[in-house]
C-alpha cells in the first residue's frame, strides 16, 4: 500500500516468517488494510483474517485486539511451537500502534 498511515513489521526468527502490515486511517477508522509477507499457512491465514476483521473498524478497536482474538479467529488448536506463527500479525499490529503515526514519505 503506497499511502499507508501506519506500518508494522513482524518477524519470526525461529522459522523465518516475515510480515509487513499496512493500515490507512481516515476519520478515526481503518479505511484500508493490507499485508505482505512470506510464511507458513498459519501466519498467512491469521494475517488475512485480521485484515478482514479490521476493515472499517474504529481506530480505538485496534488497541483492543489480543492474542486470544487471533486464536479465536483461527478456530484451530495452535501448538505452543506454532504460537509465534499465529501471533505474527499481532506483533506487526502492536509495532504499528507503538510507532504511530507512520507516514509514507
C-alpha atoms as one frame of an Amber mdcrd trajectory, in Angstrom:
protein
   0.000   0.000   0.000   1.580   3.226  -1.118  -0.389   5.687   1.006  -0.454
   3.978   4.400  -0.870   5.806   7.692   0.579   3.078   9.926   3.058   0.344
   9.167   4.166  -2.507  11.388   6.520  -5.407  10.916   6.737  -8.828  12.452
   9.483 -11.421  12.108   9.515 -14.935  13.478  13.207 -15.661  13.904  12.501
 -19.325  14.661  11.129 -20.160  11.223  11.796 -17.142   9.030   8.200 -15.941
   8.600   8.021 -12.215   7.867   5.074  -9.862   7.659   4.513  -6.160   6.997
   1.091  -4.770   7.926  -0.155  -1.544   6.324  -3.096   0.474   7.623  -4.701
   3.578   6.176  -6.763   5.631   8.610  -9.371   8.256   7.845 -11.869   9.856
  10.230 -10.510   7.604  13.012 -11.426   4.446  11.057  -9.453   1.866   9.130
 -10.254   2.749   5.529  -7.822   0.241   4.056  -5.594  -2.506   5.396  -3.278
  -4.987   3.743  -0.190  -7.049   4.345   2.747  -8.501   2.509   4.825 -11.370
   3.715   6.057 -14.871   3.447   5.425 -17.647   5.854   3.518 -20.723   6.806
  -0.208 -21.255   6.376  -0.923 -20.306   9.993   0.813 -16.922   9.845  -0.670
 -16.019   6.465  -4.182 -17.147   7.473  -4.044 -15.150  10.704  -2.907 -12.047
   8.797  -5.650 -12.429   6.213  -8.344 -12.962   8.845  -7.236  -9.994  10.933
  -7.168  -7.642   7.954 -10.737  -8.675   7.114 -11.822  -8.177  10.728 -10.300
  -4.695  10.980 -11.564  -3.184   7.707 -13.800  -0.289   8.669 -13.013  -0.630
  12.383 -12.659   2.357  14.681  -9.058   3.256  15.453  -9.620   2.540  19.159
 -10.589  -1.056  18.330  -7.062  -1.657  17.045  -5.760  -1.180  20.571  -8.121
  -3.800  21.989  -7.029  -6.731  19.808  -5.483  -9.510  21.904  -3.640 -12.730
  21.144  -6.840 -14.508  22.191  -8.689 -12.789  19.346  -6.205 -14.229  16.864
  -6.602 -17.754  18.240 -10.394 -17.402  18.173 -10.345 -16.298  14.524  -8.157
 -19.226  13.509 -10.587 -21.720  15.058  -7.902 -24.391  15.322  -5.708 -25.541
  18.161  -2.320 -23.901  17.767   0.547 -25.781  19.382   2.994 -23.834  21.548
   5.685 -24.248  18.908   3.442 -22.534  16.327   2.126 -19.719  18.523   4.750
 -17.319  17.151   3.404 -18.043  13.677  -0.179 -17.353  14.697   0.726 -14.143
  16.509   2.993 -12.664  13.832   0.225 -10.344  12.618  -0.487  -9.338  16.230
   3.190  -8.429  16.614   3.003  -6.338  13.432  -0.140  -4.558  14.653   1.454
  -3.802  18.015   4.521  -2.472  16.211   2.376  -0.210  14.017   0.491   1.203
  17.011   3.607   1.683  19.108   5.307   3.784  16.492   2.319   5.727  15.196
   1.938   7.840  13.285   3.979   6.388  10.483   3.602   8.116   7.194   4.913
   7.094   3.845   7.218   9.928   2.838
